[in-house]
Structure formats: structure tokens, C-alpha cells
Amino acid sequence: MTINDVVFNLTVPGLAMITAVGSATATHTSIGGQGPGNHYQILDYVELNIIPQDGGGEDDNVAIAGPGSGVNTITVSGMTNWPATNIRVGDFIYNTTRNLPTIVTAISSGSLGVGGIAGQIPGDSLTFHKSAMPIAKRAHVHYGRLFFIDSRDRHLVRISGPDDPTDMTTSAGTLDSITFSFGSQQPTGDIIKTMASYQRFLVMCGNSFTLLFEGTDPIVDDATGSKDFSPAGMFPQGARSPQGLATIGNDVVIISDDGVQSFSYLPQSGGSGLGQENLSEALKNTLRTLIATTNESDIMVFHYPKRSWVCFKIGTQLFVYNYTPYFGTALMGAGPQAAFSPQPTRGSWSLFDGKFAQQKAFLTRQDGSLICAGAGGQVYQFDAGTYDDDGTTYTTEYQSGWLTLDEPRRSLQVKQGHYIQPAFHVGASIVYTITAEAPFQVESQDTVTVTADGPAIFDKKFPLRWRGKEMRLTITTSDQLGPDIVSRFTLFINRGGIR
């Protein structure tokens, strides 16, 4: 406890500032109505140095109430942009003339709203104070320490003591928060937006950079301690939003301005390194445009391990990456000369644009279930064994890429399609519409409607005619029945000459 700490009388309630500290007692400004048996909370506060001083020099926490100041309003001459300072709602101002403290309740360009100081007028003397506990823009736990992104200065990360999120003091016992400067770790002094952990690594993302650190102890807490925290890699793209970062096993994924990036920290001969891959290469141009025009509050990523999905919400669309083929492996592999080279991307992409994509928050619980929250305060459980969107029918569409039917070799031969034999695993009688288009210019097209009788595995052949060097299939269904699984399809074709 020190002078200028805040006393909060929980019984009255009321606020006061500590003015003197003795061996057994503390003196504070008056609290009306207090008495023996009252309960108190002591709040550690330090100076909030935001007031420019005449003649230059460092800012101070002392000011004079300016014109327009009153019981619930404070102005200070020359302070015309309070939001640009580090003051926040919840900070304290002590009117030393009236011997009364108050709390900041609102911040505007030219004035501060306060809880109330009886008799306050222009010319009163003021001091500004903030909590020694940082205001967190975002918080994250890494090996027993709580890491705060400092709301007052997002270049800084405040770090707690081990296994105690309220211990923000250094080993010297001061009230200064232990600080890590993200801004000094890369060329442009970037702010930090979000953090995540996997294995022994801490990932920090800014607007323009992603930094990977290895270790568990970023600070030496006492004389016998040792530091275990060092940079492991840097990538010159950051997260597009504070919710644009997630970890999946050995990998980290972010939504950047350039699409969806994946990072893996893998051993290689003679050391270690950071591998990177753009998972969204196939739809990068689409994502770039969407990301650039979407507010960051509508950009987020979450992991749904029950179906091996990583989901990327951008506006009202949800892009889902199914990483099942990657199970147990990293997204990057060791290439020639022990350098990192991307392996062929074997995952698949899906797009949701119905009610699921229009939710505003997503939570994957420890049991693997996914909870969604949307408009009107509604909360839903996703994938709960029904085949509708809260009673509304939705359309499901599968579309292949353009197929030469000689993959991976590129063929110049013209093919003529005659039949398709789809294999559907259905839990009821489900109607599918199958469309074939060929070639790129869509010079030929045919459609067949198939009723797959279920529950069963449906595997029958149907006429489907098309002609071209390449073709693609679209399979569509719209009902509230399920399960509804497209297991495979077989095309029956003739190959012609080269056009």
C-alpha cells in the first residue's frame, strides 16, 4: 500500500485516496457514512502521465481544471483529443482542492465525464492515476503466465508472475508491470493484435508481422531464476483481425491480407526453422478481395476438430478447410538440401453462406461440440444430428474442379461423356441434381435428376452427355434429410483425337 492508492469502501460504498501510510494504519480522504465493521478493497494505482507541461519535457499527471469543468465534467486547457492519450474509462482523477477522488466514466475529444466531485469548478488542482494492473486489450495464458496486450500501448505485452495472474510486480517489488516490447522486435514498430500457444512456442501477430518465440519463462523472477524465451522465426504478414489466429496441433493458421497462411516449426538438419504455406492458394484472389473489404470484427478463425475443419469466417461467408489427409503430419515437409518446400495441398475447401456463416461468435467446447451465437441473442449447437438450419432448409452443392480425366497429366484429347455412376450413402430417399459442363467455355451441358433411395448405399448408372477437353461436375440437393454423403462417382467416356 502506498500514497495515492485507492480505497473502495464496499459497505457504503465510496471511494477515497490514501494520503499517508503508517505501521498499523492508513489515512485517506473522507468517505461519508463509513464506520467500524465496513469492508474495504485497496486498489494499487500509479501516476497516469498524460498532461503536457509548459516548456516541454516529459508529460506529468498534474493539471488544472479548465473552463466548463463541473461536478460531472473535467476539461484541461490545451487537451483537445483525450482519446489519443492513454486515459481509459475506469481510471481515477483526484481533485486535491476538494480532497475528493472520482472515476472516469466517459471520454470525448475535449472533455472527460466523471462520477462526480461536489463543488468542483475551473481552477481546481487535479492529479491523474491509473491501475497498476494493466487494462488488457486481449489476454492469453502461456505456461502459467498471463500475457496482456496493453490497451494503453499495443506495442507492449504485460506479463504476470508464474501461476498468479494478479502478480504484475517485478522482483524488486515495485508496481511496474513486467513488459515485453513487441514493437522493438521487428522493423516497423508494429502493434500486437493477438497471441496463441502451441507446444513450447508463443505466437504473436501484429498488422504486418507474425513472430514465433520458443520458451516458457520470458522473465527472470528472482536471483535463482533463468530466462528461457527466444525468437524462433518471423513472417512478414500479420493477422487481419484479433480473432484471425488459431493453432491446430503442429501448425498455426492466420487470416492475413494475402489469404490463409499456415506455419509449422519443424526440425531440419543442423537446426530448426519456420515453414510457411498459403493454404488458400486455390482461392487466394477471392479471399484477398473479401478480406480487404470486410471489417476486422467480421473476420475470425476457429477449429472444429470433430470433423477436422478449420473454419475462416469472412463477412457473411464461412470458408471451411478440411485437413483430414494431413492428420498426424505438418503442413510443410522437409524438401531437398534440408530446406522447406511445400507438399501438394491435399485438403479440401467448402463454402457456407447460410445461417451457420451468419453467426457472430463460435466456441468449440472441450467435448468437441461447437456452439454458435448469432443475431437476437440466439445461441445454437452446430452439428447436433439434424439436417436443417434451425428448421430452415438449406441447399448443399458439391462442385469439382475442372477435370481433364488424365490427372495429374494435362491432356489435349477431346473426351465425350456418356454415363455417370455416383455412389451415395444416404439415410433417407434424397433427390440429387447432377450437372456436367464442358469445356471451359461450357459449349456442352447436361443435367440428370437422381433419387437415391435410402437408407442405403446407392450406386447406379445414369446417362450424362458432354463433350470437351475438360469438364466439371456439380451435384446439388436441397432438403432436410440425412445423412447425405457423396462417396465417389465414375464417369464413362470415349477419348477422341486432339483438336
C-alpha positions as CSV (number, residue, x, y, z in Angstrom):
1,M,0.0,0.0,0.0
2,T,1.3,3.4,-1.0
3,I,0.1,7.0,-1.1
4,N,-2.3,7.7,-3.9
5,D,-3.6,4.1,-3.9
6,V,-7.4,4.0,-4.0
7,V,-9.6,2.8,-1.1
8,F,-13.0,1.4,-2.1
9,N,-15.5,1.1,0.8
10,L,-17.6,-1.9,-0.3
11,T,-20.2,-1.3,2.5
12,V,-21.1,2.3,1.9
13,P,-20.0,2.3,-1.0
14,G,-17.5,5.1,-1.5
15,L,-14.1,6.0,-2.9
16,A,-11.1,7.7,-1.2
17,M,-7.4,8.3,-1.9
18,I,-4.7,7.1,0.6
19,T,-2.8,10.2,1.8
20,A,-0.5,8.6,4.4
21,V,0.6,5.1,5.4
22,G,1.7,4.1,8.9
23,S,2.9,0.9,10.5
24,A,-0.6,-0.1,11.5
25,T,-3.0,2.4,9.9
26,A,-3.6,4.2,6.6
27,T,-5.1,7.7,6.3
28,H,-7.4,8.5,3.4
29,T,-9.7,11.2,2.2
30,S,-13.1,11.2,3.7
31,I,-15.9,8.7,2.9
32,G,-19.3,9.8,4.0
33,G,-21.1,7.3,6.2
34,Q,-18.3,4.9,6.9
35,G,-17.8,3.2,10.2
36,P,-16.4,0.3,12.2
37,G,-17.1,-3.1,10.5
38,N,-17.1,-1.7,7.0
39,H,-15.4,-3.8,4.3
40,Y,-12.7,-2.3,2.1
41,Q,-10.7,-3.0,-1.1
42,I,-7.3,-1.5,-1.7
43,L,-6.5,-0.8,-5.4
44,D,-2.9,-0.3,-6.5
45,Y,-2.7,2.9,-8.5
46,V,0.2,4.7,-10.2
47,E,0.6,8.0,-11.9
48,L,-1.0,8.5,-15.3
49,N,1.4,10.8,-17.0
50,I,-0.6,12.2,-20.0
51,I,-0.6,16.0,-19.3
52,P,1.9,18.1,-21.4
53,Q,3.9,20.5,-19.3
54,D,4.8,24.1,-20.1
55,G,8.3,24.4,-21.5
56,G,8.3,20.8,-22.8
57,G,9.8,17.8,-21.1
58,E,8.1,14.6,-20.1
59,D,4.3,14.6,-19.5
60,D,3.1,14.6,-16.0
61,N,-0.1,13.6,-14.1
62,V,-0.8,17.1,-12.7
63,A,-3.4,19.5,-14.3
64,I,-5.7,22.5,-13.6
65,A,-9.4,22.1,-14.2
66,G,-10.3,24.2,-17.3
67,P,-13.3,26.2,-18.4
68,G,-16.5,24.1,-18.4
69,S,-15.4,21.8,-15.6
70,G,-18.1,20.9,-13.1
71,V,-19.5,18.2,-10.9
72,N,-19.5,15.5,-13.6
73,T,-17.2,17.1,-16.3
74,I,-13.5,17.8,-16.5
75,T,-11.7,19.9,-19.1
76,V,-8.0,20.8,-19.2
77,S,-6.7,23.8,-21.3
78,G,-4.8,22.5,-24.3
79,M,-6.2,19.0,-24.1
80,T,-8.4,18.7,-27.3
81,N,-8.0,15.0,-28.1
82,W,-8.4,12.9,-24.9
83,P,-9.0,9.6,-26.9
84,A,-5.5,9.9,-28.3
85,T,-4.0,9.7,-24.8
86,N,-3.7,6.7,-22.6
87,I,-6.6,7.6,-20.4
88,R,-9.3,5.0,-20.2
89,V,-12.8,4.6,-18.6
90,G,-12.1,3.3,-15.1
91,D,-9.0,5.5,-14.4
92,F,-9.1,7.8,-11.4
93,I,-8.8,11.6,-11.0
94,Y,-8.0,13.1,-7.6
95,N,-9.2,16.7,-7.0
96,T,-6.7,17.9,-4.5
97,T,-8.6,21.2,-4.0
98,R,-11.8,19.4,-2.9
99,N,-9.9,16.4,-1.4
100,L,-12.1,14.1,-3.4
101,P,-11.4,11.3,-5.9
102,T,-13.6,10.3,-8.8
103,I,-13.6,7.7,-11.6
104,V,-13.6,8.4,-15.3
105,T,-16.9,7.3,-16.9
106,A,-16.7,8.8,-20.4
107,I,-14.0,10.1,-22.8
108,S,-14.7,12.6,-25.6
109,S,-12.4,14.9,-27.6
110,G,-12.4,17.9,-25.4
111,S,-13.7,16.7,-22.0
112,L,-13.9,13.8,-19.6
113,G,-17.1,12.5,-17.9
114,V,-16.5,11.6,-14.2
115,G,-18.5,10.0,-11.4
116,G,-18.9,13.3,-9.6
117,I,-16.9,15.8,-7.5
118,A,-19.1,18.0,-5.3
119,G,-18.2,21.7,-5.7
120,Q,-15.7,21.2,-8.5
121,I,-15.0,24.4,-10.5
122,P,-12.5,25.7,-13.1
123,G,-9.1,26.3,-11.4
124,D,-9.2,23.3,-9.1
125,S,-6.0,21.2,-9.0
126,L,-6.2,17.6,-10.3
127,T,-3.9,14.6,-10.4
128,F,-4.5,11.6,-12.8
129,H,-4.0,8.0,-11.8
130,K,-4.3,4.5,-13.4
131,S,-4.4,1.0,-12.1
132,A,-1.0,-0.8,-11.7
133,M,-2.9,-3.8,-13.1
134,P,-2.8,-3.3,-16.9
135,I,-6.0,-2.9,-18.9
136,A,-5.9,-5.9,-21.3
137,K,-6.9,-5.5,-24.9
138,R,-6.5,-9.2,-25.1
139,A,-5.2,-11.8,-22.6
140,H,-3.5,-15.2,-23.1
141,V,-2.0,-17.8,-20.8
142,H,1.4,-19.3,-21.8
143,Y,2.9,-21.9,-19.4
144,G,1.3,-20.5,-16.2
145,R,1.9,-16.8,-17.0
146,L,-0.8,-14.4,-18.1
147,F,0.2,-12.2,-21.1
148,F,-1.8,-9.0,-21.6
149,I,-1.8,-6.9,-24.7
150,D,-1.7,-3.5,-23.1
151,S,-4.8,-1.5,-24.1
152,R,-2.9,1.8,-23.5
153,D,0.0,0.9,-25.7
154,R,-0.5,-2.1,-28.0
155,H,3.3,-2.2,-28.8
156,L,3.7,-3.7,-25.3
157,V,2.8,-7.1,-23.7
158,R,2.5,-7.1,-19.9
159,I,3.4,-10.4,-18.3
160,S,2.3,-11.8,-14.9
161,G,4.4,-13.8,-12.4
162,P,4.3,-17.6,-12.6
163,D,1.0,-19.2,-11.7
164,D,-0.5,-15.9,-10.5
165,P,-2.4,-13.7,-13.0
166,T,-2.6,-10.9,-10.4
167,D,1.1,-10.7,-9.7
168,M,2.2,-7.8,-12.0
169,T,5.2,-6.7,-9.9
170,T,8.9,-7.1,-10.7
171,S,11.3,-8.9,-8.4
172,A,12.2,-5.5,-6.9
173,G,8.6,-5.3,-5.6
174,T,7.6,-2.2,-7.5
175,L,4.2,-1.6,-9.1
176,D,5.7,-1.5,-12.6
177,S,4.3,-4.2,-14.8
178,I,6.8,-6.6,-16.4
179,T,6.9,-5.6,-20.0
180,F,7.8,-7.2,-23.3
181,S,8.1,-4.8,-26.3
182,F,6.7,-6.4,-29.4
183,G,7.2,-3.1,-31.3
184,S,11.0,-3.4,-30.9
185,Q,11.2,-6.9,-32.3
186,Q,10.5,-6.0,-35.9
187,P,11.4,-3.2,-38.3
188,T,8.3,-1.1,-38.4
189,G,7.3,-0.9,-34.7
190,D,4.1,-2.8,-35.3
191,I,1.4,-3.2,-32.7
192,I,0.3,-6.6,-31.5
193,K,-3.2,-7.8,-32.2
194,T,-3.4,-11.4,-30.9
195,M,-1.5,-14.3,-29.3
196,A,-1.7,-18.1,-29.2
197,S,0.4,-21.0,-28.0
198,Y,1.3,-24.4,-29.2
199,Q,3.9,-26.8,-27.8
200,R,6.7,-24.6,-26.3
201,F,6.0,-21.8,-28.8
202,L,4.2,-18.4,-28.3
203,V,2.9,-16.8,-31.5
204,M,2.4,-13.0,-31.6
205,C,0.6,-11.4,-34.6
206,G,0.6,-7.7,-35.5
207,N,-0.8,-5.9,-38.5
208,S,2.3,-6.7,-40.7
209,F,4.3,-9.3,-38.9
210,T,4.0,-12.7,-37.2
211,L,6.7,-13.6,-34.6
212,L,7.3,-17.0,-33.1
213,F,9.0,-17.3,-29.8
214,E,10.3,-20.5,-28.1
215,G,10.4,-20.9,-24.3
216,T,8.3,-20.8,-21.2
217,D,10.0,-18.1,-18.9
218,P,10.3,-14.7,-20.6
219,I,11.4,-13.0,-17.3
220,V,13.9,-13.7,-14.5
221,D,11.7,-13.6,-11.4
222,D,14.4,-13.9,-8.8
223,A,18.1,-14.3,-8.3
224,T,17.9,-18.1,-8.8
225,G,15.8,-18.0,-11.9
226,S,16.8,-18.1,-15.5
227,K,15.3,-16.8,-18.8
228,D,14.0,-19.3,-21.3
229,F,12.5,-17.3,-24.1
230,S,14.0,-16.6,-27.6
231,P,12.9,-15.7,-31.1
232,A,12.3,-18.7,-33.3
233,G,11.1,-17.1,-36.6
234,M,9.4,-14.2,-38.2
235,F,7.0,-14.0,-41.2
236,P,6.3,-10.6,-42.9
237,Q,2.5,-10.8,-42.8
238,G,0.2,-10.3,-39.8
239,A,-3.3,-11.2,-38.7
240,R,-6.1,-9.3,-40.3
241,S,-8.1,-9.3,-37.0
242,P,-7.6,-10.1,-33.3
243,Q,-9.7,-13.3,-33.9
244,G,-7.7,-14.2,-37.0
245,L,-5.3,-16.7,-35.4
246,A,-5.6,-20.3,-34.3
247,T,-3.4,-23.3,-33.5
248,I,-4.0,-26.9,-34.7
249,G,-1.6,-29.5,-33.5
250,N,1.8,-28.7,-35.0
251,D,0.5,-25.8,-37.1
252,V,-0.6,-22.2,-36.7
253,V,-3.0,-20.6,-39.1
254,I,-3.8,-16.9,-39.6
255,I,-6.1,-14.9,-41.8
256,S,-3.7,-12.3,-43.5
257,D,-4.3,-9.8,-46.2
258,D,-3.0,-12.4,-48.6
259,G,-5.4,-15.2,-47.6
260,V,-4.9,-18.1,-45.2
261,Q,-1.4,-18.7,-44.1
262,S,-0.1,-21.8,-42.3
263,F,3.1,-22.0,-40.2
264,S,5.0,-25.0,-38.9
265,Y,8.1,-25.2,-36.8
266,L,9.9,-28.3,-37.9
267,P,13.4,-29.7,-37.3
268,Q,15.8,-29.8,-40.2
269,S,19.5,-30.8,-40.5
270,G,21.7,-28.6,-38.3
271,G,18.9,-26.6,-36.6
272,S,15.3,-25.6,-36.8
273,G,13.2,-23.4,-39.0
274,L,9.8,-21.9,-39.7
275,G,7.9,-23.3,-42.6
276,Q,5.1,-21.4,-44.3
277,E,2.4,-22.2,-46.8
278,N,-0.6,-20.3,-48.3
279,L,-3.4,-22.8,-47.7
280,S,-5.8,-20.8,-49.8
281,E,-3.7,-20.6,-52.9
282,A,-6.6,-22.1,-55.0
283,L,-9.0,-19.3,-53.9
284,K,-6.5,-16.6,-52.9
285,N,-7.8,-13.9,-55.3
286,T,-11.4,-14.4,-54.0
287,L,-10.2,-14.2,-50.4
288,R,-8.0,-11.1,-51.0
289,T,-10.9,-9.1,-52.2
290,L,-13.2,-10.2,-49.4
291,I,-10.7,-9.6,-46.7
292,A,-9.8,-6.2,-48.0
293,T,-13.5,-5.1,-47.9
294,T,-14.6,-6.7,-44.6
295,N,-14.5,-5.1,-41.1
296,E,-12.0,-6.9,-38.9
297,S,-14.8,-7.7,-36.4
298,D,-16.3,-9.9,-39.0
299,I,-13.1,-11.9,-39.7
300,M,-12.3,-14.9,-37.5
301,V,-10.9,-18.4,-37.5
302,F,-11.9,-21.4,-35.3
303,H,-11.1,-25.0,-35.2
304,Y,-13.7,-27.8,-35.2
305,P,-11.7,-31.0,-34.6
306,K,-14.8,-33.2,-34.6
307,R,-14.8,-33.0,-38.4
308,S,-11.2,-32.0,-39.0
309,W,-12.3,-28.5,-40.0
310,V,-10.5,-25.2,-39.7
311,C,-13.2,-22.5,-40.4
312,F,-12.5,-19.0,-41.6
313,K,-15.4,-16.5,-41.3
314,I,-15.1,-13.5,-43.6
315,G,-18.1,-11.3,-43.5
316,T,-21.2,-13.5,-44.1
317,Q,-19.3,-16.3,-45.7
318,L,-17.6,-19.2,-44.0
319,F,-14.7,-20.9,-45.8
320,V,-14.0,-24.4,-44.3
321,Y,-10.7,-26.2,-44.8
322,N,-10.9,-30.0,-44.3
323,Y,-7.4,-31.1,-43.3
324,T,-8.2,-34.8,-42.8
325,P,-5.4,-36.0,-45.2
326,Y,-2.9,-34.1,-43.1
327,F,-3.7,-36.0,-39.9
328,G,-0.5,-36.6,-37.9
329,T,1.7,-34.6,-40.3
330,A,2.7,-31.0,-40.5
331,L,1.5,-28.9,-43.5
332,M,5.1,-28.4,-44.6
333,G,7.6,-31.1,-45.3
334,A,11.4,-31.3,-45.4
335,G,12.5,-30.8,-49.0
336,P,15.9,-31.1,-50.8
337,Q,19.0,-29.8,-49.1
338,A,17.1,-29.8,-45.8
339,A,15.1,-26.7,-46.9
340,F,11.4,-26.3,-46.5
341,S,9.3,-26.9,-49.6
342,P,5.5,-27.2,-49.7
343,Q,4.0,-30.6,-50.2
344,P,1.0,-30.8,-52.6
345,T,-2.0,-29.4,-50.7
346,R,-4.3,-32.4,-50.1
347,G,-7.0,-30.7,-48.0
348,S,-10.3,-29.6,-49.5
349,W,-12.3,-26.3,-49.2
350,S,-16.1,-25.8,-48.7
351,L,-18.2,-22.7,-48.5
352,F,-21.1,-22.0,-46.1
353,D,-23.2,-18.9,-46.7
354,G,-26.4,-19.8,-44.7
355,K,-27.3,-19.2,-41.1
356,F,-24.1,-21.0,-39.9
357,A,-22.0,-18.4,-41.7
358,Q,-24.0,-15.5,-40.3
359,Q,-23.3,-16.3,-36.6
360,K,-21.2,-13.7,-34.7
361,A,-19.3,-15.9,-32.3
362,F,-18.1,-19.6,-32.2
363,L,-16.9,-21.7,-29.3
364,T,-15.5,-25.2,-29.6
365,R,-16.1,-26.9,-26.2
366,Q,-13.8,-29.4,-24.6
367,D,-16.1,-32.3,-25.6
368,G,-15.7,-31.2,-29.3
369,S,-19.2,-29.7,-29.7
370,L,-19.5,-26.3,-31.4
371,I,-21.6,-23.5,-30.0
372,C,-22.7,-20.6,-32.2
373,A,-24.1,-17.2,-31.2
374,G,-26.0,-15.0,-33.6
375,A,-28.4,-12.2,-34.0
376,G,-31.1,-11.6,-31.5
377,G,-29.2,-13.2,-28.7
378,Q,-29.8,-16.7,-30.0
379,V,-27.3,-19.5,-29.2
380,Y,-27.2,-22.7,-31.3
381,Q,-25.4,-26.0,-31.2
382,F,-24.0,-26.9,-34.5
383,D,-23.9,-30.5,-36.0
384,A,-26.4,-31.8,-33.5
385,G,-27.8,-34.6,-35.7
386,T,-30.3,-32.6,-37.7
387,Y,-30.1,-31.6,-41.3
388,D,-31.6,-28.1,-41.3
389,D,-30.7,-24.6,-40.2
390,D,-32.9,-24.2,-37.1
391,G,-35.8,-25.5,-39.1
392,T,-34.9,-23.9,-42.4
393,T,-34.0,-26.0,-45.5
394,Y,-30.6,-25.2,-47.0
395,T,-29.0,-26.2,-50.3
396,T,-25.9,-28.3,-50.5
397,E,-23.7,-28.1,-53.6
398,Y,-20.6,-30.1,-54.5
399,Q,-18.6,-28.8,-57.4
400,S,-15.4,-30.5,-58.7
401,G,-12.5,-28.6,-60.2
402,W,-12.0,-28.7,-64.0
403,L,-11.1,-32.3,-64.8
404,T,-9.0,-33.4,-67.8
405,L,-9.6,-37.1,-66.7
406,D,-5.9,-37.7,-67.2
407,E,-4.7,-36.2,-63.9
408,P,-2.1,-35.3,-63.0
409,R,-1.0,-35.3,-66.7
410,R,-2.6,-32.5,-68.8
411,S,-4.4,-33.9,-71.8
412,L,-5.2,-32.3,-75.1
413,Q,-7.6,-35.0,-76.2
414,V,-11.3,-34.3,-76.6
415,K,-13.5,-36.6,-74.4
416,Q,-17.1,-37.5,-74.9
417,G,-19.1,-38.4,-71.7
418,H,-21.9,-40.9,-71.8
419,Y,-22.8,-42.0,-68.3
420,I,-22.1,-41.3,-64.6
421,Q,-22.3,-43.8,-61.8
422,P,-22.5,-41.9,-58.5
423,A,-22.2,-43.7,-55.1
424,F,-24.3,-42.0,-52.4
425,H,-24.5,-43.1,-48.8
426,V,-28.0,-41.8,-47.7
427,G,-30.2,-42.1,-44.6
428,A,-33.4,-41.4,-46.5
429,S,-34.7,-41.0,-50.1
430,I,-32.8,-37.9,-51.3
431,V,-33.1,-36.2,-54.6
432,Y,-29.8,-35.0,-56.3
433,T,-29.4,-32.9,-59.4
434,I,-26.2,-33.7,-61.3
435,T,-24.9,-31.3,-63.9
436,A,-21.9,-31.7,-66.3
437,E,-20.3,-28.8,-68.1
438,A,-17.5,-28.9,-70.8
439,P,-15.1,-27.4,-71.7
440,F,-14.1,-24.1,-70.1
441,Q,-16.3,-22.2,-72.4
442,V,-19.2,-24.5,-71.5
443,E,-20.1,-25.5,-75.1
444,S,-21.9,-28.5,-73.9
445,Q,-24.0,-29.2,-70.7
446,D,-26.3,-31.9,-69.5
447,T,-28.3,-32.5,-66.3
448,V,-29.8,-35.6,-64.7
449,T,-32.0,-35.8,-61.6
450,V,-31.4,-38.9,-59.4
451,T,-33.5,-40.1,-56.5
452,A,-31.2,-42.1,-54.1
453,D,-33.5,-44.5,-52.2
454,G,-32.4,-44.9,-48.6
455,P,-31.3,-45.7,-46.0
456,A,-28.8,-47.5,-48.2
457,I,-25.7,-47.1,-50.3
458,F,-27.0,-46.1,-53.7
459,D,-24.8,-47.0,-56.7
460,K,-26.5,-46.9,-60.2
461,K,-25.6,-45.6,-63.7
462,F,-27.3,-42.7,-65.4
463,P,-26.9,-41.1,-68.8
464,L,-24.9,-37.8,-68.7
465,R,-23.6,-36.4,-72.0
466,W,-21.0,-33.8,-72.6
467,R,-18.0,-33.1,-74.9
468,G,-14.7,-31.3,-74.3
469,K,-11.1,-31.4,-73.3
470,E,-12.0,-30.7,-69.7
471,M,-15.2,-30.9,-67.7
472,R,-16.6,-30.3,-64.2
473,L,-19.4,-31.8,-62.2
474,T,-21.9,-30.0,-59.9
475,I,-24.1,-32.1,-57.5
476,T,-26.9,-30.3,-55.7
477,T,-29.5,-31.3,-53.1
478,S,-32.0,-29.2,-51.1
479,D,-33.9,-31.0,-48.3
480,Q,-34.0,-31.7,-44.5
481,L,-32.9,-35.3,-44.8
482,G,-29.7,-37.1,-44.0
483,P,-27.1,-38.4,-43.7
484,D,-26.2,-37.3,-47.2
485,I,-22.7,-38.4,-48.3
486,V,-21.2,-38.3,-51.9
487,S,-18.8,-41.2,-51.6
488,R,-17.5,-41.3,-55.2
489,F,-18.5,-41.1,-58.9
490,T,-17.4,-42.9,-62.0
491,L,-17.5,-41.3,-65.5
492,F,-17.9,-43.4,-68.6
493,I,-16.3,-41.6,-71.6
494,N,-14.7,-42.0,-75.0
495,R,-11.5,-40.3,-75.9
496,G,-11.2,-38.7,-79.3
497,G,-8.3,-37.0,-81.1
498,I,-6.6,-33.7,-80.5
499,R,-8.4,-30.5,-81.5
